[in-house]
């Protein structure tokens, strides 16, 4: 703004009728800036500079695209819908609210073995976690362990703020609607009893969420004590301090809870449920074969025409299965390359009949 | 009886006023009591109240500044819109907080208010200077010192030499015995000569304060009206007897405010019009805020975007309720409404939903655009005042920018209206050369004591005699008056005199004669005194002056020498003189005259004849007789003059240079080449103006002139019929010439026959106000058709308001062309104010024009760079800025709009609130500001040397529908790419190699990151002039965005209710897929732009090559055209008054 100040002097130095111009030399400064003659790079794109760029982009994008595409294709993924709306589905019985707890089992077969770490997701459809009323219905101070917010949750949590004159912890619609189906995976082997695949429930949330953003309220050793004076969310079966038996995965820092609290971007979404870590021996994590999924069916989605799925997926360096990026890169790379060729031809032609081109500057 | 007289007088006045179309009708008369003395107890006039003598040009006072300024500001659509949005945010539960739009709005309003307040303060200061100046008023026979603003109507005011009149005065008496005074109205109508004003006979003697106080009189006059040259009134003087003596008053009795008293010690006058009712003030038009065409485009775009916004909001609201009609969508178990929400009326809910959507999408019309535009204009205008090319050594000043709102308008000008005197010309004439008896003398390099011959025969016996005769003729044959400057230093008095004349030519001639040793010493008792080369004083008795008129084109004097010989000296245009001298004398002189005329000088021929006493007797009788004639006096005089001026002998010819301003011709050439139409509007005589127009190449040799002047019309009995005929005839001519002018391109029409139009003030008023019926409209439209076909138009004898009328007329033409007026005198003020852009020249005639202009420059030549370089650049810059702003905000908001389809139309913002607020203020504002201040898509030097480039942007080319749609589609394309690119990216279960999932804020942040990079890089692609500032700002903005995002997500902010962004950005960047997607999306968004640039560039290269070829050939062929090559002589145009 220094230049602003100077400028004011210049412009208003000679107000109408003001005398005394004689003494002051009003000759404008001959600086490059004021005379608009700053040294400048004036790029002119010519065919010579642009054509190689097109080729280079083509040459870079196509291999990247192919790499991504291949990687994505190598990812194994299986999706099992267990909503149970179809009468034939084993989970159909769980649609009626009377059966509690309802446990259903779905059989499936892995045609190919899943190698490396396998990730287990649950997926919901037609579930608007990104609805404005829903997204804002939380109190991050409470979740961060603020004692005052614990007992006096934010107004944003309405109508899940208080229940029977007690503050709800954790408050809000998001927490209230936390996914509470339990999924268990069993490998069926012919010679022995079904083998329960070990599911790891830690390490599924963002590290920063788990360690910084979410904190249990301070207080005594006993978690229940720390949550004293609060009540559980209306739809929950058990209070927040009973979410898990392990101490570092209980209360607000329960990872299932944290994962749920990160609202999804789209109405059809997946959330990480469990990790299946690869075993040390040479066996694949999930060998090909028959499996069954044991579901403790608590979460109602039928009322809003939603669907529930369980997804098993391996992960590459670029994440889950996603053909989009690979195809996109290959397409753009090819177009770029092609355009390079076309422009080369045009440029060549133009050079031959150069001067007849019409003038439009 | 008195009543009757009054009526008779007022009727013509009313008729006059009724004729002045567009002027406020002021009916009735006012009665002024001289000295505010009651005339008698018996006659009681109803007390009239008049306004005081305060001049107010300021807009605000301290008290009304805040409400008035706020009102004015909120009258702007945009500001009002943001106010509404802000109020909605305050009252309704909206997705974004009121701060996001309230803060920027407050900022904009404050900045604008400060700027306007400051400007008004300057005006107050200027007003005060005028209002507080001291004047002397005669009160109770005493001279009382007062402030100018205290003058009341009826006060007797004393004005001394070289003071300006503080209000409109009726002259009562001057120091002289004949009751005359000399006045120059330079600052009013631009005429710098002295005019004589008269006092009424009965008051001449009242030369002292005491005597003037005894005067008992009333003045009845019309109510104020703006015409400077009309005044009708009557003074009733009550001497000792109660019977009043009535004398009529005319414009010759009225001294106008703003005029200056010259050559008269002091005068007494009675104030009749004061303050804002003076003719000068009435000639100022109200200060209307000028809006540039770009601003109008902005408003148009704004309406389009407002429409888009409303459509979006309406679509979303409708779809929301369609979607919600499914009960499980409206209120699923996991997302229940509060009690309050359930109870709200559905209609009300829909309305608030609509408003919420508006708020959510309101960033599509960014408040920051106005801040940026204001800043760009404000800061950008400094480059004009900083430009050292506009610096003039003589006045030690550069350009001045009075308003920064119109910078870009300088690049859009279609019509240039220029004043002549002082603008095109220096307003100073110089004697260049003469031809005596067929020998040419170059006057410039000569010593005082003699002439040296430059060509022709060397020896001539009577050469010296002829030379002296010639110089005597120059000294005698004129109407120049001497003006002695009353310098304090008495010793130098003899040297301190100047010549005063209505015609600068005459002064130049007399000065020229002085250079050669013959000095005109003035007229004393009817004797002209001349000091000859031998320092002797010769006296000549001035017997008769045969005044100049434009039909005869010459003037003569008849003088008697000391020894009793009587001579007639005549000077005039060659065409007027040659037929009256012996044929054999003409040839050599004619050659010289033509040669001088080709050099662009104004030439005059000088002739003489000796008159025998007998002849003189006859002539004298004739002249006296004819001067007293009551009927057809003019015609009779003409005839007598004609008879007298015969059988003369040619002595020689003179050449006078009407000095054009430096590079005036080149400037006009450049303006023509840039496709501008240049009109000269002058109060000056037609002949003078015409010759100037030739000299500055407004009219070229091949230009065919169409004249619509009093001269060409008065030949006929019925003026209107003749006018009609002429109009029709000219139109036919032009339409024949340009049968398909609408189809033909600019360039083509250029090479054809060019037409110039000359019109004078009275004809113009005939056309504009001829009668109230439809024919006047018809005239006007025909006239306009003619005007539009002519490349150059000269309007002479214009009153200030007529100039404005012309400008207004052109302004309202089809397609509303942009007009620019340039002038230096107060007579140009009204046109400067009327036109889109007013430019003042800091001339010799005061600072009125410069003060009222939007920009002022020292010289006319500066117009070239101002328009071609500055105007062009400013236009390109601001046009790009505007388009870019709309573009980047559509890009910004479109993903948010699309997101509504995926979030149940719940008004969920896609981006975090910080991003929403900062996007326009921090992340993307500085690069475009730097661009809009520094961009030079074409070099300044190229712009000035290639005026043709100016045509590329004419007609607001960059803000037309085409470019606008291009930008809009580009934005729509990019916005769609951003959103759906990210959408498809999110179809996977995880983007990270550890299987963790991202939420909605990561989605928004990816879109936003791509957005910020794309719009910034898009600007980088458009930047053709990368200074270090551009580099710094563009890369700095991107770096700042990244830095800010890390910072914003790196801390649990205690004041935030939600920690949405906590580590979102960092987490996002830990994914390879995201990186790849961001790069890919940026690239694909810019791809069409890159492609377009490449294609354009190939074409531009070819154009440039052609251009350089052409330039090379031009420089070979067109070089000699710099010097005006005039094949016709000027002598036809030169004249005297």
Interface residues (C-beta under 8 A of the other chain):
Chain A: X3 X4 X7 X10 X11 X12 X14 X15 X16 X17 X21 X22 X25 X26 X27 X28 X29 X30 X34 X35 X36 X37 X38 X39 X40 X41 X42 X43 X44 X45 X46 X47 X50 X57 X64 X68 X77 X117 X119 X121 X123 X127 X128 X129 X130 X131 X132 X133 X134 X135 X136 X137 X138 X139 X140 X141 X144 X154 X156 X158 X159 X160 X173 X176 X177 X203 X204 X205 X206 X208 X209 X212 X213 X235 X259 X262 X263 X264 X265 X266 X267 X269 X270 X271 X272 X275 X300 X303 X304 X305 X311 X313 X315 X316 X317 X318 X319 X320 X321 X322 X324 X325 X328 X329 X332 X336 X339 X343 X346 X347 X350 X354 X355 X357 X359 X360 X361
Chain B: X95 X122 X125 X126 X129 X328 X329 X332 X333 X334 X335 X336 X337 X338 X339 X379 X381 X382 X383 X385 X386 X387 X388 X390 X391 X396 X397 X398 X400 X401 X847 X850 X851 X902 X903 X904 X906 X907 X908 X909 X934 X936 X940 X949 X952 X981 X983 X984 X985 X986 X987 X988 X989 X990 X991 X992 X993 X994 X995 X996 X997 X998 X999 X1000 X1002 X1003 X1004 X1024 X1025 X1026 X1027 X1028 X1029 X1030 X1052 X1056 X1057 X1058 X1059 X1062 X1063 X1066 X1067 X1071 X1072 X1073 X1076 X1077 X1080 X1083 X1084 X1087 X1090 X1091 X1093 X1094 X1097 X1098 X1099 X1100 X1101 X1102 X1103 X1104 X1105 X1106 X1107 X1109
